[in-house]
Amino acid sequence: MACLLETPIRMSVLSEVTASSRHYVDRLFDPDPQKVLQGVIDMKNAVIGNNKQKANLIVLGAVPRLLYLLQQESSSTELKTECAVVLGSLAMGTENNVKSLLDCHIIPALLQGLLSPDLKFIEACLRCLRTIFTSPVTPEELLYTDATVIPHLMALLSRSRYTQEYICQIFSHCCKGPDHQTILFNHGAVQNIAHLLTSLSYKVRMQALKCFSVLAFENPQVSMTLVNVLVDGELLPQIFVKMLQRDKPIEMQLTSAKCLTYMCRAGAIRTDDNCIVLKTLPCLVRMCSKERLLEERVEGAETLAYLIEPDVELQRIASITDHLIAMLADYFKYPSSVSAITDIKRLDHDLKHAHELRQAAFKLYASLGANDEDIRKKIIETENMMDRIVTGLSESSVKVRLAAVRCLHSLSRSVQQLRTSFQDHAVWKPLMKVLQNAPDEILVVASSMLCNLLLEFSPSKEPILESGAVELLCGLTQSENPALRVNGIWALMNMAFQAEQKIKADILRSLSTEQLFRLLSDSDLNVLMKTLGLLRNLLSTRPHIDKIMSTHGKQIMQAVTLILEGEHNIEVKEQTLCILANIADGTTAKELIMTNDDILQKIKYYMGHSHVKLQLAAMFCISNLIWNEEEGSQERQDKLRDMGIVDILHKLSQSPDSNLCDKAKTALQQYLA
């Protein structure tokens, strides 16, 4: 097994390599197998807990020699086992150590070792594989490269409690996403791992539980299967419920709660099932208390946020369980100056990870306030809440910023809060700053929230407009990300609603007619619908309609024609006809319709359409064109009569749809007046 070292070896590294380290490596090449074995055992004792010694031995080329000995048929099983143990110890050092081992193709060598009949050697190989696969620098795909590996690991599960522990740990770390879940599921992971939940070994039970949590995550197929699995006559959900009881270790309670949460979110357990309402939810709320360790509080809050996210009833129950809303406020005060943490190492760790608590609190607040107005009010009234969110928007951690924006977005669904707290804290200012330069995932949520701040009743609308929002939003409409295009155009649509002529002109100038028509031919239906909504809002109130149509009339009429002729759904065509109805309401703009026979024929066609929505929208166009009190109405009425519109109106006045019938009768009265 060849492994080339980097040459030349850096002198700064070599200068640290001691003579004794070289001595360990030299002994691996001794012709006497017994001396080689003793050399490996001595090396094992030398590297335990000594990262410097591990690095020295790697630099001196111990890894390729150990792998060679591990794979040699002539090596005794004892020697092979000791080699695997030393390699496992080297892997427990730094991430660079693991990279060096991967560069020497350690994984294929260890996987080959699993074919040995010797259990001790198999366990040593698995222990080393476990250490390597749990390192963040190891690509999970390396487990799935050879299709024979997973079934062989499944077969080894029955060999010993160590094979069970290590294999489950490897699976839970290497199962990332639906493809991996499917491979493990298809090779019988559920059946092979389920009985391990009743193992006498706590470590085995724990690793099996972790396996089920990663298998069930966002996976309906696995979750539906788990619900019906029996272990010793008991269904798996019942076993999970037992594992989240207060007398069980915290790690076990949390992981069981995750399993049940993921099964619930995947649709395998109802949200009103007792095991969710009375067991899982209260367990996760318990994990949020300040008695728990930082990582437990983070995991508890994030899992609870995921559990309750789509369900208003669970949000209400969680909000009144153990004063959760107030409890989460403590996440922002940690560690406090009078912290009870006496362990300096723990305090140092927690200071470095305190941002994770803030992120988790924002996530849970966002889920709690997703639907219920009273809960939103409680959250906002929690001490300094708005200040904390505003501070969160400018934190260095992208994850905290994203969670803070999500929390703000959730709270911005409240009309009352938009008018009060959001205005009092000038939330729009930091939000606009976030929108200037942020990753797409933050931009999507921040721009979605901006849509809410631009609603006509929001006091923030005016200052946002003054701070250059039009250019920013027009820029978003050119994004390759469809969600950003939708939000950009949606916010512009809200901005244009009942706006002054100047704002509408700014939008049209910044957006440009070319971009407007690109958006009208966008492949994303949401983008198209919001662009039509923008156009409809721009073309409202007569002076505005006439002004816009005098400068952009030709292009707008072309776009309308294309959409009415295209393969679009009812909603798209209805919006387009409503735009025409708005144009028909203009004083001079209506002539663009009257002089366009193609458009008039289309309106006539849609009056006789089978879908009432389209008939009604076409009727609005006609009503606006023939209204008696307006100049030129007689000529327009005559032209439309010649086209057969009056005959259609008579037919529609007999329509079983009362709305359509009334509109047709009103239109006919214009001819009689």
C-alpha positions as CSV (number, residue, x, y, z in Angstrom):
1,M,0.0,0.0,0.0
2,A,2.0,3.0,-1.3
3,C,1.6,6.4,0.3
4,L,3.8,9.2,-0.9
5,L,4.8,11.8,1.7
6,E,5.1,15.4,0.7
7,T,8.6,16.2,-0.3
8,P,10.6,18.0,0.8
9,I,9.4,17.5,4.4
10,R,9.3,21.0,6.0
11,M,12.4,21.5,8.2
12,S,10.3,23.1,11.0
13,V,8.3,19.9,11.3
14,L,11.4,17.7,11.1
15,S,13.2,19.6,13.8
16,E,10.4,18.6,16.2
17,V,10.8,14.9,15.3
18,T,12.6,13.2,18.1
19,A,15.0,10.3,17.9
20,S,12.6,8.1,19.9
21,S,9.8,8.7,17.3
22,R,12.1,7.5,14.5
23,H,13.0,4.5,16.6
24,Y,9.3,3.5,16.8
25,V,9.0,3.6,13.0
26,D,12.2,1.8,12.4
27,R,11.1,-1.2,14.5
28,L,8.1,-1.7,12.1
29,F,10.6,-2.8,9.5
30,D,12.4,-5.4,11.7
31,P,12.6,-8.8,9.9
32,D,11.5,-10.5,13.2
33,P,7.6,-10.6,13.3
34,Q,7.7,-10.8,17.1
35,K,9.8,-7.6,17.4
36,V,7.5,-5.9,14.9
37,L,4.5,-6.8,17.1
38,Q,6.3,-5.5,20.2
39,G,7.2,-2.3,18.3
40,V,3.5,-1.7,17.4
41,I,2.4,-2.4,21.0
42,D,5.1,0.1,22.3
43,M,3.9,2.6,19.7
44,K,0.3,2.2,20.8
45,N,1.4,3.0,24.4
46,A,3.4,6.0,23.3
47,V,0.7,7.7,21.3
48,I,-2.2,7.4,23.8
49,G,-3.1,11.0,24.7
50,N,0.0,12.4,23.0
51,N,-0.9,14.5,19.9
52,K,2.6,15.6,19.3
53,Q,3.9,12.0,19.2
54,K,1.0,11.1,16.8
55,A,2.0,14.0,14.4
56,N,5.6,12.9,14.5
57,L,4.9,9.3,13.7
58,I,2.6,10.4,10.8
59,V,5.3,12.7,9.4
60,L,7.9,9.8,9.6
61,G,5.7,7.5,7.5
62,A,4.3,5.2,10.1
63,V,0.8,5.1,8.5
64,P,1.7,3.4,5.2
65,R,3.8,0.8,7.0
66,L,1.0,0.1,9.5
67,L,-1.5,-0.3,6.7
68,Y,0.9,-2.6,4.8
69,L,1.2,-4.8,7.9
70,L,-2.6,-4.7,8.5
71,Q,-3.2,-6.1,5.0
72,Q,-0.4,-8.6,4.8
73,E,-1.7,-12.2,4.8
74,S,1.5,-13.3,6.5
75,S,0.8,-10.9,9.5
76,S,-0.6,-12.6,12.6
77,T,-4.1,-11.6,13.6
78,E,-2.7,-10.1,16.8
79,L,-0.4,-7.9,14.8
80,K,-3.2,-6.8,12.4
81,T,-5.4,-6.0,15.4
82,E,-2.7,-4.0,17.1
83,C,-2.1,-2.0,13.9
84,A,-5.8,-1.2,13.7
85,V,-5.7,0.0,17.3
86,V,-2.7,2.3,16.7
87,L,-4.3,3.7,13.5
88,G,-7.5,4.3,15.5
89,S,-5.4,6.2,18.1
90,L,-3.8,8.3,15.4
91,A,-7.2,9.2,14.1
92,M,-8.3,10.4,17.5
93,G,-5.7,13.3,17.2
94,T,-6.3,16.3,15.1
95,E,-8.3,16.7,11.9
96,N,-5.0,16.9,10.0
97,N,-4.2,13.4,11.3
98,V,-7.4,12.1,9.9
99,K,-6.7,13.8,6.5
100,S,-3.3,12.1,6.4
101,L,-4.9,8.7,7.1
102,L,-7.5,9.3,4.4
103,D,-4.7,10.3,1.9
104,C,-3.2,6.9,2.6
105,H,-6.5,5.2,1.6
106,I,-7.1,3.8,5.1
107,I,-10.9,3.3,4.6
108,P,-10.6,0.6,1.9
109,A,-7.9,-1.2,3.9
110,L,-10.1,-1.2,7.1
111,L,-13.2,-2.3,5.2
112,Q,-11.2,-5.2,3.7
113,G,-10.2,-6.1,7.3
114,L,-13.9,-6.6,8.1
115,L,-13.9,-9.7,6.0
116,S,-11.6,-11.4,8.5
117,P,-13.2,-14.2,10.6
118,D,-11.5,-12.9,13.8
119,L,-13.9,-10.9,15.9
120,K,-11.2,-8.9,17.9
121,F,-9.7,-7.7,14.6
122,I,-13.1,-6.8,13.2
123,E,-13.9,-4.8,16.3
124,A,-10.6,-2.9,16.1
125,C,-11.2,-2.1,12.4
126,L,-14.7,-0.9,13.2
127,R,-13.5,1.2,16.1
128,C,-11.0,2.9,13.8
129,L,-13.6,3.3,11.1
130,R,-16.0,4.9,13.6
131,T,-13.4,7.4,14.7
132,I,-12.6,8.3,11.1
133,F,-16.2,8.6,9.9
134,T,-17.2,10.7,12.9
135,S,-14.5,13.3,11.9
136,P,-15.9,16.3,10.0
137,V,-13.2,16.0,7.4
138,T,-14.3,12.5,6.2
139,P,-16.7,12.5,3.2
140,E,-19.7,10.3,4.1
141,E,-19.8,9.0,0.5
142,L,-16.8,6.8,1.2
143,L,-19.1,4.5,3.1
144,Y,-21.3,4.0,0.0
145,T,-18.7,3.7,-2.7
146,D,-18.6,-0.1,-2.6
147,A,-22.2,-1.5,-2.8
148,T,-21.1,-4.6,-0.8
149,V,-20.1,-2.7,2.4
150,I,-23.6,-1.8,3.8
151,P,-25.0,-5.4,3.6
152,H,-21.8,-6.7,5.2
153,L,-22.0,-4.2,8.0
154,M,-25.7,-5.2,8.6
155,A,-24.5,-8.8,8.8
156,L,-21.8,-7.9,11.4
157,L,-24.4,-6.2,13.7
158,S,-25.1,-9.6,15.3
159,R,-21.5,-10.4,16.2
160,S,-21.0,-8.4,19.5
161,R,-22.2,-5.4,21.4
162,Y,-19.1,-3.5,20.1
163,T,-19.9,-4.2,16.5
164,Q,-23.4,-3.0,17.2
165,E,-22.3,0.2,18.9
166,Y,-19.6,1.1,16.3
167,I,-21.8,0.2,13.2
168,C,-24.8,2.2,14.5
169,Q,-22.5,5.1,15.2
170,I,-21.1,4.9,11.7
171,F,-24.6,4.8,10.2
172,S,-25.9,7.7,12.2
173,H,-22.9,9.9,11.2
174,C,-22.9,8.9,7.5
175,C,-26.7,9.1,6.9
176,K,-27.0,12.5,5.3
177,G,-30.1,13.0,3.2
178,P,-32.7,10.9,1.4
179,D,-30.3,8.9,-0.8
180,H,-28.4,7.5,2.2
181,Q,-31.6,6.9,4.1
182,T,-32.9,4.9,1.2
183,I,-29.8,2.8,0.9
184,L,-29.8,1.9,4.6
185,F,-33.6,1.3,4.6
186,N,-33.4,-1.0,1.6
187,H,-30.7,-3.0,3.3
188,G,-32.9,-3.7,6.3
189,A,-31.6,-1.0,8.7
190,V,-35.0,-0.8,10.5
191,Q,-35.3,-4.5,11.1
192,N,-31.6,-5.0,12.0
193,I,-31.4,-2.1,14.4
194,A,-34.8,-2.2,16.1
195,H,-34.0,-5.0,18.5
196,L,-30.9,-3.2,19.6
197,L,-33.2,-0.7,21.5
198,T,-33.6,-3.4,24.2
199,S,-29.9,-4.2,24.4
200,L,-28.4,-4.5,27.9
201,S,-25.6,-2.0,26.8
202,Y,-26.6,1.6,27.2
203,K,-24.2,2.7,24.5
204,V,-25.8,0.2,22.0
205,R,-29.3,1.5,22.9
206,M,-28.1,5.1,22.5
207,Q,-26.5,4.6,19.1
208,A,-29.5,2.6,17.8
209,L,-31.7,5.5,18.9
210,K,-29.5,8.0,17.1
211,C,-29.7,5.8,13.9
212,F,-33.5,6.0,14.0
213,S,-33.5,9.8,14.4
214,V,-31.4,10.3,11.3
215,L,-33.3,7.6,9.3
216,A,-36.7,9.2,10.1
217,F,-35.8,12.8,9.5
218,E,-38.0,14.2,6.7
219,N,-38.6,10.7,5.5
220,P,-42.3,9.5,5.4
221,Q,-41.3,6.0,4.1
222,V,-39.0,5.2,7.1
223,S,-41.4,7.0,9.5
224,M,-44.4,5.1,8.4
225,T,-42.5,1.8,8.7
226,L,-41.2,2.7,12.2
227,V,-44.7,3.2,13.6
228,N,-45.6,-0.4,13.0
229,V,-42.4,-2.1,14.1
230,L,-42.7,-4.4,17.1
231,V,-39.9,-5.1,19.5
232,D,-40.6,-7.8,22.1
233,G,-44.3,-7.3,21.6
234,E,-44.1,-3.5,21.9
235,L,-44.5,-0.9,19.2
236,L,-41.5,1.4,18.5
237,P,-43.3,4.7,19.4
238,Q,-44.1,3.2,22.8
239,I,-40.4,2.3,23.3
240,F,-39.4,5.8,22.3
241,V,-41.9,7.2,24.8
242,K,-40.4,5.1,27.6
243,M,-37.0,6.4,26.7
244,L,-38.0,10.0,27.1
245,Q,-39.2,9.6,30.7
246,R,-37.5,11.8,33.3
247,D,-35.5,9.0,34.9
248,K,-33.6,8.3,31.7
249,P,-30.3,10.0,30.8
250,I,-30.8,13.4,29.2
251,E,-29.1,12.3,25.9
252,M,-31.6,9.4,25.7
253,Q,-34.6,11.7,26.4
254,L,-33.6,14.2,23.8
255,T,-32.9,11.6,21.1
256,S,-36.2,9.8,21.7
257,A,-38.0,13.1,21.5
258,K,-36.3,13.8,18.2
259,C,-37.4,10.4,16.8
260,L,-41.0,11.1,17.7
261,T,-40.8,14.6,16.4
262,Y,-39.4,13.5,13.0
263,M,-42.0,10.8,12.7
264,C,-44.7,13.3,13.5
265,R,-43.4,15.8,11.0
266,A,-43.2,13.1,8.4
267,G,-46.9,12.4,8.9
268,A,-46.6,9.0,10.6
269,I,-47.9,10.2,14.0
270,R,-50.8,12.7,14.4
271,T,-50.0,16.1,16.0
272,D,-52.8,15.5,18.5
273,D,-51.6,12.1,19.5
274,N,-50.9,11.8,23.3
275,C,-47.3,10.7,22.7
276,I,-46.7,14.1,21.0
277,V,-48.9,16.4,23.2
278,L,-48.4,14.8,26.6
279,K,-44.9,13.3,26.2
280,T,-42.7,14.7,23.4
281,L,-43.6,18.4,23.7
282,P,-43.3,18.6,27.5
283,C,-39.9,16.7,27.3
284,L,-38.5,19.2,24.8
285,V,-39.8,22.2,26.9
286,R,-37.9,20.6,29.9
287,M,-34.8,20.6,27.8
288,C,-35.0,24.4,27.5
289,S,-34.7,25.1,31.3
290,K,-31.5,26.8,32.6
291,E,-30.6,23.7,34.6
292,R,-29.7,21.9,31.4
293,L,-26.3,22.2,29.6
294,L,-25.9,24.6,26.7
295,E,-26.0,22.0,24.0
296,E,-29.1,20.3,25.5
297,R,-30.9,23.7,25.6
298,V,-29.9,24.3,22.0
299,E,-31.0,20.9,20.8
300,G,-34.2,21.0,22.8
301,A,-35.3,24.4,21.5
302,E,-34.4,23.7,17.9
303,T,-36.3,20.3,17.9
304,L,-39.3,21.9,19.6
305,A,-39.3,24.7,17.0
306,Y,-39.3,22.0,14.2
307,L,-42.1,20.0,15.9
308,I,-44.5,22.9,16.4
309,E,-43.7,24.8,13.2
310,P,-46.7,23.8,11.1
311,D,-49.3,23.3,13.8
312,V,-51.1,26.1,15.5
313,E,-52.5,23.9,18.3
314,L,-49.0,22.7,19.3
315,Q,-47.8,26.3,19.2
316,R,-50.5,27.3,21.7
317,I,-49.8,24.3,24.0
318,A,-46.1,25.0,23.9
319,S,-46.6,28.7,24.7
320,I,-48.3,27.9,28.0
321,T,-46.1,25.0,29.1
322,D,-43.7,25.8,31.9
323,H,-43.6,29.6,31.1
324,L,-41.6,28.7,27.9
325,I,-41.7,32.2,26.4
326,A,-40.1,33.7,29.5
327,M,-37.7,30.8,29.9
328,L,-36.3,31.4,26.4
329,A,-35.4,35.0,27.4
330,D,-32.7,33.4,29.6
331,Y,-31.0,32.2,26.4
332,F,-29.9,35.8,25.7
333,K,-28.3,36.2,29.2
334,Y,-26.0,33.2,29.1
335,P,-23.4,32.8,30.6
336,S,-24.3,35.6,33.0
337,S,-21.6,37.4,35.1
338,V,-22.8,35.4,38.2
339,S,-22.8,32.1,36.3
340,A,-23.0,29.0,38.3
341,I,-20.4,27.4,36.1
342,T,-17.3,26.7,38.2
343,D,-15.6,24.5,35.6
344,I,-13.4,26.9,33.7
345,K,-13.2,24.6,30.6
346,R,-17.0,24.5,30.5
347,L,-17.3,28.2,30.9
348,D,-14.8,28.8,28.0
349,H,-16.7,26.3,25.8
350,D,-20.1,28.0,26.6
351,L,-18.7,31.5,25.9
352,K,-17.6,30.3,22.5
353,H,-21.0,28.7,21.8
354,A,-23.4,31.2,23.5
355,H,-24.5,32.4,20.0
356,E,-26.0,28.9,19.4
357,L,-28.4,29.6,22.3
358,R,-29.5,32.9,20.7
359,Q,-30.0,31.2,17.4
360,A,-32.1,28.4,18.9
361,A,-34.2,31.0,20.9
362,F,-34.9,33.0,17.7
363,K,-35.9,29.8,15.9
364,L,-38.3,28.7,18.6
365,Y,-39.9,32.2,18.9
366,A,-40.4,32.2,15.1
367,S,-42.3,28.9,15.3
368,L,-44.3,29.9,18.4
369,G,-45.4,33.1,16.8
370,A,-46.1,31.7,13.3
371,N,-49.9,31.9,13.5
372,D,-51.4,33.1,16.8
373,E,-51.7,36.9,17.5
374,D,-51.8,36.5,21.3
375,I,-48.6,34.5,21.3
376,R,-46.9,37.1,19.1
377,K,-47.9,39.8,21.6
378,K,-46.5,37.8,24.5
379,I,-43.2,37.3,22.7
380,I,-42.8,41.0,21.8
381,E,-43.7,42.0,25.4
382,T,-40.9,39.7,26.7
383,E,-38.2,41.9,28.2
384,N,-36.1,43.7,25.6
385,M,-37.3,41.3,22.9
386,M,-37.4,43.7,20.0
387,D,-33.9,45.1,20.9
388,R,-32.5,41.5,21.0
389,I,-33.9,40.7,17.6
390,V,-32.5,44.0,16.1
391,T,-29.1,43.2,17.7
392,G,-29.4,39.7,16.3
393,L,-29.7,41.1,12.7
394,S,-26.2,42.4,12.9
395,E,-24.4,39.5,14.6
396,S,-21.3,38.1,13.0
397,S,-22.8,34.6,12.9
398,V,-24.8,34.0,9.6
399,K,-26.9,31.4,11.4
400,V,-27.9,33.8,14.2
401,R,-28.7,36.6,11.6
402,L,-30.9,34.1,9.7
403,A,-32.7,33.0,12.8
404,A,-33.3,36.6,13.9
405,V,-34.7,37.5,10.5
406,R,-37.0,34.4,10.6
407,C,-38.2,35.4,14.0
408,L,-38.9,39.0,12.8
409,H,-40.6,37.7,9.7
410,S,-42.9,35.5,11.9
411,L,-43.8,38.4,14.1
412,S,-44.3,40.7,11.1
413,R,-47.4,38.8,10.1
414,S,-49.2,40.8,12.8
415,V,-51.0,43.9,11.6
416,Q,-50.9,45.3,15.1
417,Q,-47.2,44.7,15.7
418,L,-46.4,46.3,12.3
419,R,-48.2,49.4,13.4
420,T,-46.7,49.5,16.9
421,S,-43.5,47.6,18.0
422,F,-42.0,47.5,14.6
423,Q,-42.4,51.2,14.2
424,D,-41.2,52.0,17.7
425,H,-38.0,50.1,17.2
426,A,-37.4,51.2,13.5
427,V,-36.9,47.6,12.6
428,W,-36.8,48.6,8.9
429,K,-33.3,50.2,9.3
430,P,-31.3,47.1,10.3
431,L,-33.4,45.1,7.9
432,M,-32.4,47.3,5.0
433,K,-28.8,46.9,6.1
434,V,-29.2,43.1,6.1
435,L,-30.6,43.3,2.5
436,Q,-27.5,45.2,1.2
437,N,-25.1,42.3,1.5
438,A,-26.2,38.8,2.7
439,P,-26.2,35.2,1.6
440,D,-29.3,34.1,-0.4
441,E,-30.8,32.1,2.5
442,I,-31.0,35.4,4.6
443,L,-32.0,37.5,1.6
444,V,-35.1,35.2,0.9
445,V,-36.4,35.6,4.5
446,A,-35.5,39.3,4.8
447,S,-37.1,40.3,1.5
448,S,-40.2,38.3,2.4
449,M,-40.4,40.3,5.6
450,L,-39.9,43.5,3.6
451,C,-43.1,42.6,1.7
452,N,-45.0,42.8,5.0
453,L,-43.4,46.1,6.0
454,L,-44.4,47.6,2.6
455,L,-48.2,46.9,3.1
456,E,-50.2,50.1,2.9
457,F,-51.1,50.2,6.6
458,S,-47.5,49.8,7.7
459,P,-45.9,53.0,9.1
460,S,-42.5,51.7,7.9
461,K,-43.5,52.0,4.3
462,E,-42.6,55.7,3.9
463,P,-39.1,55.6,5.4
464,I,-38.3,52.3,3.5
465,L,-39.1,54.1,0.2
466,E,-36.9,57.0,1.2
467,S,-34.0,54.7,1.9
468,G,-33.6,53.4,-1.7
469,A,-35.7,50.3,-1.5
470,V,-36.9,50.6,-5.1
471,E,-33.5,50.0,-6.6
472,L,-32.7,47.2,-4.1
473,L,-36.0,45.4,-4.9
474,C,-35.6,45.8,-8.7
475,G,-32.2,44.3,-8.3
476,L,-33.7,41.2,-6.6
477,T,-36.1,40.7,-9.5
478,Q,-33.0,39.9,-11.6
479,S,-31.8,37.2,-9.3
480,E,-31.3,33.6,-10.5
481,N,-33.0,32.4,-7.4
482,P,-36.8,32.3,-8.1
483,A,-37.7,32.9,-4.4
484,L,-35.8,36.2,-4.5
485,R,-37.4,37.2,-7.8
486,V,-40.9,36.5,-6.3
487,N,-40.1,38.5,-3.2
488,G,-38.6,41.4,-5.1
489,I,-41.7,41.7,-7.4
490,W,-44.1,41.1,-4.5
491,A,-42.6,43.9,-2.4
492,L,-42.8,46.2,-5.5
493,M,-46.4,45.2,-5.9
494,N,-47.1,46.1,-2.2
495,M,-45.2,49.4,-2.7
496,A,-47.3,50.3,-5.8
497,F,-50.6,49.7,-4.0
498,Q,-52.5,53.1,-3.8
499,A,-49.1,54.8,-4.2
500,E,-48.4,58.3,-5.5
501,Q,-47.6,58.8,-9.2
502,K,-43.9,59.6,-8.4
503,I,-43.4,56.2,-6.6
504,K,-45.0,54.4,-9.6
505,A,-42.8,56.3,-12.0
506,D,-39.7,55.4,-9.9
507,I,-40.7,51.7,-10.0
508,L,-41.1,51.7,-13.7
509,R,-37.9,53.6,-14.3
510,S,-35.8,51.4,-12.0
511,L,-37.3,48.2,-13.2
512,S,-37.3,49.1,-16.9
513,T,-39.9,47.8,-19.4
514,E,-37.4,45.2,-20.7
515,Q,-37.2,43.6,-17.2
516,L,-40.9,43.9,-16.6
517,F,-41.6,41.9,-19.8
518,R,-38.8,39.4,-18.9
519,L,-40.7,38.8,-15.6
520,L,-44.0,38.4,-17.5
521,S,-42.5,35.5,-19.5
522,D,-40.8,34.0,-16.3
523,S,-41.1,30.2,-16.1
524,D,-42.0,30.5,-12.4
525,L,-45.8,30.9,-12.0
526,N,-45.4,32.9,-8.7
527,V,-43.2,35.4,-10.4
528,L,-45.7,35.8,-13.3
529,M,-48.6,36.3,-10.9
530,K,-46.9,38.8,-8.8
531,T,-45.7,40.8,-11.9
532,L,-49.3,40.9,-13.1
533,G,-50.3,42.1,-9.6
534,L,-47.6,44.8,-9.8
535,L,-48.9,45.9,-13.2
536,R,-52.5,46.0,-11.9
537,N,-51.4,48.2,-8.9
538,L,-49.4,50.5,-11.2
539,L,-52.5,50.9,-13.5
540,S,-54.9,52.2,-10.9
541,T,-56.5,55.7,-10.6
542,R,-57.2,57.4,-13.9
543,P,-54.5,60.0,-14.1
544,H,-51.9,57.3,-13.3
545,I,-53.4,54.9,-15.8
546,D,-53.3,57.5,-18.6
547,K,-49.8,58.7,-17.8
548,I,-48.3,55.1,-17.7
549,M,-50.2,54.0,-20.8
550,S,-49.1,57.2,-22.7
551,T,-45.4,56.2,-22.2
552,H,-45.6,52.3,-22.0
553,G,-49.0,51.6,-23.7
554,K,-47.7,49.8,-26.7
555,Q,-45.5,47.3,-24.7
556,I,-48.2,46.7,-22.1
557,M,-50.8,45.9,-24.7
558,Q,-48.3,43.5,-26.4
559,A,-47.7,41.7,-23.1
560,V,-51.4,41.4,-22.4
561,T,-52.0,39.9,-25.8
562,L,-49.2,37.4,-25.4
563,I,-50.5,36.2,-22.0
564,L,-54.2,35.9,-23.2
565,E,-53.0,33.9,-26.2
566,G,-50.6,31.7,-24.2
567,E,-51.1,28.4,-22.3
568,H,-51.8,29.9,-18.9
569,N,-54.0,28.9,-16.1
570,I,-57.3,30.6,-15.2
571,E,-55.8,32.8,-12.4
572,V,-53.1,34.2,-14.8
573,K,-55.7,35.1,-17.4
574,E,-58.1,36.5,-14.8
575,Q,-55.4,38.9,-13.6
576,T,-54.5,39.9,-17.1
577,L,-58.2,40.7,-17.9
578,C,-58.3,42.7,-14.7
579,I,-55.3,44.8,-16.0
580,L,-57.3,45.4,-19.2
581,A,-60.3,46.5,-17.1
582,N,-58.1,49.0,-15.3
583,I,-56.8,50.3,-18.7
584,A,-60.4,50.6,-19.8
585,D,-61.0,52.8,-16.8
586,G,-58.5,55.4,-18.0
587,T,-59.7,58.5,-19.8
588,T,-57.4,58.4,-22.8
589,A,-55.9,54.9,-22.1
590,K,-59.2,53.2,-23.1
591,E,-58.6,54.2,-26.7
592,L,-55.6,51.7,-26.8
593,I,-58.2,49.0,-26.3
594,M,-60.9,50.5,-28.7
595,T,-58.4,50.8,-31.5
596,N,-57.1,47.3,-31.0
597,D,-59.5,44.8,-32.7
598,D,-57.4,41.8,-31.6
599,I,-57.8,42.7,-28.0
600,L,-61.5,43.5,-28.4
601,Q,-62.1,40.0,-29.9
602,K,-60.3,38.5,-27.0
603,I,-62.5,40.3,-24.5
604,K,-65.5,39.1,-26.5
605,Y,-64.2,35.5,-26.4
606,Y,-63.7,35.5,-22.7
607,M,-67.2,36.9,-22.1
608,G,-68.4,33.6,-23.5
609,H,-65.9,31.4,-21.7
610,S,-66.9,28.4,-19.6
611,H,-65.2,29.8,-16.5
612,V,-67.2,32.4,-14.6
613,K,-64.1,34.2,-13.2
614,L,-62.9,35.0,-16.7
615,Q,-66.4,36.0,-17.8
616,L,-66.7,38.4,-14.9
617,A,-63.2,39.9,-15.6
618,A,-64.1,40.4,-19.3
619,M,-67.4,42.0,-18.2
620,F,-65.5,44.6,-16.1
621,C,-63.6,45.6,-19.3
622,I,-66.8,46.1,-21.2
623,S,-68.5,48.0,-18.4
624,N,-65.6,50.5,-18.2
625,L,-65.6,50.9,-22.0
626,I,-69.4,51.7,-22.4
627,W,-70.0,53.8,-19.2
628,N,-72.4,56.5,-20.2
629,E,-71.1,59.4,-18.3
630,E,-67.8,59.5,-20.1
631,E,-66.8,61.3,-23.3
632,G,-67.0,59.2,-26.5
633,S,-69.2,56.5,-24.8
634,Q,-71.7,56.5,-27.7
635,E,-69.1,55.7,-30.3
636,R,-67.6,53.0,-28.1
637,Q,-71.1,51.5,-27.5
638,D,-71.9,51.5,-31.2
639,K,-68.6,49.8,-32.1
640,L,-69.1,47.1,-29.4
641,R,-72.8,46.6,-30.5
642,D,-71.6,46.0,-34.1
643,M,-69.2,43.3,-32.7
644,G,-72.2,41.4,-31.1
645,I,-71.4,42.4,-27.5
646,V,-75.0,43.4,-26.7
647,D,-76.2,39.9,-27.8
648,I,-73.7,38.4,-25.4
649,L,-74.9,40.7,-22.6
650,H,-78.5,39.6,-23.1
651,K,-77.4,35.9,-22.8
652,L,-75.4,36.7,-19.7
653,S,-78.3,38.5,-18.1
654,Q,-80.0,35.0,-18.0
655,S,-76.9,33.4,-16.3
656,P,-77.5,31.2,-13.3
657,D,-74.5,33.0,-11.6
658,S,-76.2,36.0,-9.8
659,N,-73.0,38.1,-9.9
660,L,-72.5,37.7,-13.7
661,C,-76.3,38.2,-14.3
662,D,-76.2,41.5,-12.3
663,K,-73.1,42.8,-14.1
664,A,-74.7,42.0,-17.5
665,K,-77.9,43.8,-16.6
666,T,-76.0,46.9,-15.3
667,A,-74.1,47.0,-18.6
668,L,-77.3,46.7,-20.7
669,Q,-78.7,49.7,-18.8
670,Q,-75.8,51.8,-20.2
671,Y,-77.2,51.1,-23.7
672,L,-80.8,52.1,-22.6
673,A,-79.8,55.3,-20.7
